Amino acid sequence: MQFFQTPHCWVKPQEKAVASIYEALKDGGRFVAEMGGQGNFPSNVEAIQQSFSELSYEYKAEKFPWYFPSVAEYVALLDEHGFHVHYVELSNRLTELSGEVGILN
């Protein structure tokens, strides 16, 4: 059985990423992922939006580089591309950003 794991499921364009992952799997293969979900990094997103506003730039969510879907949204996307979803969980855990340049780490 093939096992495919990636920490980069949150990248855009998500439809192409999911389609490529599905195509990479052999028959009977499994896809396991850990990724940011809905509500991920809210303070960072708010800071980016505030910075755009202060600099008089228009913030466009579709240009935002990350994808943080709800469980229902991601399950629907996986189903659309041929996956048979057995288990999904959204865990509320903090991502530690340590040091002055924590987000860069």
C-alpha positions in Angstrom: 0.0 0.0 0.0 1.3 3.4 -0.9 1.4 6.1 1.7 1.5 9.8 0.7 2.0 12.5 3.2 2.6 16.2 2.7 2.7 19.2 5.0 1.9 21.5 2.1 -1.8 20.9 1.6 -2.6 24.5 2.3 -0.9 25.8 -0.7 -2.8 27.5 -3.6 -4.1 26.6 -6.1 -5.7 24.0 -3.9 -7.6 22.2 -6.7 -4.4 21.5 -8.6 -2.6 20.4 -5.5 -5.4 17.9 -4.6 -5.6 16.7 -8.2 -1.8 16.1 -8.3 -1.8 14.3 -5.0 -4.6 12.0 -6.2 -2.8 11.3 -9.5 0.4 10.4 -7.6 -1.3 7.7 -5.5 -1.3 4.1 -6.6 -4.5 2.1 -6.4 -5.3 1.6 -2.7 -2.9 4.3 -1.7 -3.6 6.7 1.2 -3.2 10.4 1.6 -2.5 11.7 5.1 -2.0 15.4 5.8 -1.5 17.9 8.6 -2.3 21.4 7.6 -3.7 24.7 8.8 -7.4 24.8 9.0 -10.2 27.4 9.3 -9.1 30.1 11.8 -5.4 29.4 11.4 -3.1 32.3 12.3 -5.9 34.8 12.9 -3.6 37.4 14.5 -1.2 37.2 11.6 -4.0 37.5 9.0 -5.4 40.5 10.9 -1.9 42.1 11.1 -1.5 41.7 7.4 -4.9 43.2 6.7 -4.2 46.1 9.1 -0.8 46.8 7.4 -2.4 46.8 4.0 -5.0 49.3 5.2 -2.4 51.6 6.9 -0.4 51.6 3.6 -3.6 52.3 1.6 -3.3 49.0 -0.3 -6.3 47.0 -1.1 -6.3 43.6 0.6 -7.6 40.8 -1.6 -8.2 37.5 0.1 -7.8 35.6 -3.1 -4.2 36.9 -3.4 -3.4 35.7 0.2 -0.8 32.9 -0.2 -2.4 30.4 2.2 -5.5 28.3 2.2 -7.1 27.4 5.5 -10.4 25.6 4.7 -13.1 24.4 7.0 -13.4 20.6 7.5 -16.6 20.5 5.3 -14.9 22.6 2.6 -11.8 20.3 2.4 -13.8 17.1 2.5 -15.9 18.4 -0.4 -12.8 19.2 -2.3 -11.2 15.8 -1.7 -14.5 14.1 -2.7 -14.6 16.1 -5.9 -11.2 14.8 -6.9 -12.0 11.1 -6.2 -10.8 10.6 -2.6 -12.9 8.5 -0.2 -12.5 10.4 3.1 -12.4 8.2 6.2 -11.4 10.7 8.9 -10.9 14.4 9.3 -10.2 16.4 12.5 -9.7 20.1 13.1 -7.5 20.5 16.2 -7.3 23.8 17.9 -3.6 24.0 18.7 -1.3 27.0 18.7 1.7 27.3 16.5 4.5 28.7 18.5 6.4 31.6 16.9 9.6 32.1 18.9 12.1 34.8 18.8 12.1 38.1 17.0 11.7 36.5 13.6 9.4 33.6 14.7 7.2 33.7 11.7 10.2 33.2 9.5 11.2 30.1 11.4 
